[in-house]
Amino acid sequence: MEKDQKSGSTAAPENEKILFQWDHSIKMLLNPVLWGNFFACFGIPAVILGIFFSFSGKPQVAILFPAALMAFFAVIWIISGIVIDLGGGFRSSFTITAKGIYFASGPGARTAADTATVVGVLTGSSLRAGAGFLAREEQDSFIAWEEIKKVKVRNGMRYIFVRGGFGSKPIGMYCHKENFEQVLKLVQSKSKR
């Protein structure tokens, strides 16, 4: 993948025929897809933690500790969502070529990942630095048409979720009203899903 010098996003290689290309700002606070990811990421471990604490013989701890942990992360999530949405949302770029689907995060997400890495290194926190490195690695992705195993569609949100094989990063495409139907038909025809 090559970097687009103007926007800093990842673009398809020049020799690939571009079928669709668009940018989108993804709002966080009222986005059901992101809230689902939040509950999967924090809710499932909280429930497991509650089950683990239930063996301690203290049912109050088994309920209150995971609930407090979820509430703490929910407050951070909501504050982050307000800040991100007031800033215009996560900017992202999508490119569909004859070979597959490319996704690139916008400069705001890149800056946040780089900042987390630098803060982690400066404070000596390998956890923060590692989180920043991982976030940076999640910025760009590509799925070839032949690797697509699953396509899920949320028509009301104009959202198309594409998953490749095991271990590949999925791509959630947020479309505009003008291109949603065309992109959906193309993805379904190329992926045979």
ABEGO torsion letter per residue (X at the ends): XBBBAAAGBBBBBAABBBABBBBBBBBAAABAAAAAAAAAAAAAAAAAAAAAAAAAGBAAAAAAAAAAAAAAAAAAAAAAAAAAAAAGEBBBBBBBBAAEBBBBBBAAAAAAAAAAAAAAAAAGBAAAAAAAAAAAAAABBBBBAAABABBBBBAAAGBBBBBBBBGBBBBBBBBBAAAAAAAAAAAAAAAGX
